[in-house]
Every structure is written in C-alpha cells, then in structure tokens.
Amino acid sequence: MSDCIFCKIIEKKVPARILYEDDVVLAFEDISPHAPVHTLIVPKQHISTLLDISDSDLYLFGHMFKVANRIAHEKDIAERGFRLVANCNAEGGQLVYHLHMHLLGGRQMISPFG
C-alpha cells in the first residue's frame, strides 16, 4: 500500500533501525518506545489487521514468534521476561493498519488484567 508507513520502511523508502530481516518479516525499533526494548515485528506482506488473516497467512505468526524469541535473546531480556502484543482496530489500540507485533521488555510489565 502506497500510504502505509510500514510498507515504506519495508521498501527502504523510510529509514528505520532494523534489527532483523528475512524474506517474510522485518523487525525494527519503535520510534516512540514504551519500554527500554520496544521492537516492531512486521510481515513484509501487507495485511491490514488481525481480522484480515487468511488460512494461508497462519505461518506468519509462528515465524513472528520465532523472530521475537531471537530478538529477546539478542537484547538480553529473554530470561527476565518480555511481552508480545498485537493490536486490532481502533479500540484495540492499532495505530498503523499493517499487521505487526510489539516486543516489549527491559522493565517490569504491569498487567492490564489485574
């Protein structure tokens, strides 16, 4: 999508601090971090929201989790703990309509679930 900021980052039209890249995903540091480690893991294929995933896209999540684990180890937060978040639509907190996962760590996470 021509107006999608994540597509522009994937196409290297917008700079980002890239931490990992392969044929399927790109991982880069969030420009407005909510934790000492805040990495975005983004599929290279444009999928707007979690609701737009098809059966043929299901492999993406396993791959994204594998990349998150790799980055958590590289950032030395794996053993202490980290959080993975995928937001969906406005009330779910989604700001960029390109499926992505947030890897957050490096501090104590406070549970919103009580």
N, C-alpha and C positions, 0 to 999 in steps of 0.2 A: 504494500500500500504506500502510495507516494507521500502521504502526510504523516505516516507513523514514525515517531522518533526512534523506536527500537529497530524498525526496518532500516532506517538511515544509519544507525550505529552498526548494524549487521553488514550493510553495504559499504562501511567505512567512509560515509559521507559526513558523519558527525563523530568527533573524537570521543573516545572513552578509555578508561583504564581497564584494559582487557586482562582477565586472569586466566581464562581458558577458552579454547575454541576447537571445534572439530566440525565435521560435516553436518551435524544435527543441531548443535546448540552453541551459543556464545554466552560467556559469563563475564560480567564486568562490575566494577564498584559503583554503588549507588551514589549519585551526586549530592544527595541530601540524606546522609546516613542517620538511622535511628538507633544504631549500636556501633561499637568500635569496629566490628566486622559487619558489613552490610553489602552483600553481593546479590546481583540480579542474575538469574539463570533463565535464558530466553531461547526458545526454539527458533531456528532460522526460518522455519515455515511460519508464515503469518496465520495465526489463529486468534481471533479477537478475544474470546472469553472461554472459560471452562465449559460453558454451555455449547460451544461450537465444536467440541471434540467429536471426531467420528471414531468408529471402531479401528480404522487404520492408523489413527493417531495414538493409540494406547501405549505403544512402545516408548513414546516421548517421556512419560512420567518415570518409568524405570531408569531411563537414561539420565534424566534430570536429577533424580535422587542419587545416582552413581556419581555424577559430577559434583553435586553438593557435598557428598562424603569426601571426595578428593580435596575439594577446596577447604572443607572444615579441617582436614588433617594438615594441609599446607599452611593454614592460618593458625594452627595450634589451638583450636577450640573444640576439636572432636571429643576428647575425653572429658572436658569440663561440661560440655553440652551446648546445644545450639537450637535454633528454631527455624522451621521451614514454613513459609506462608504463601498461599496463592489466593488472591482476592478475586471476587467475581462481581462485576457490575457496580453501580454507584453506591448502593447501601452496603455492599461488601468491602468498600474501600478501594476499588480498582480505579486508578487514575489514567493509566495508559492501556488502551484497548488492543493489546498484543499480549497473549498469554505469557505469563512469567511467574517465577517463583523467587521469593526473597529468602536468602540465607542470612540469619541474624545471630550474632554471638559476641563473645568477648565481655559480657556483663551478665548479671543475674536477670533473667527474663521474669517478668511478673505475669502470672496467668490471668487472662481475662475471664476465666471460667470459675473463679472462686477458690 
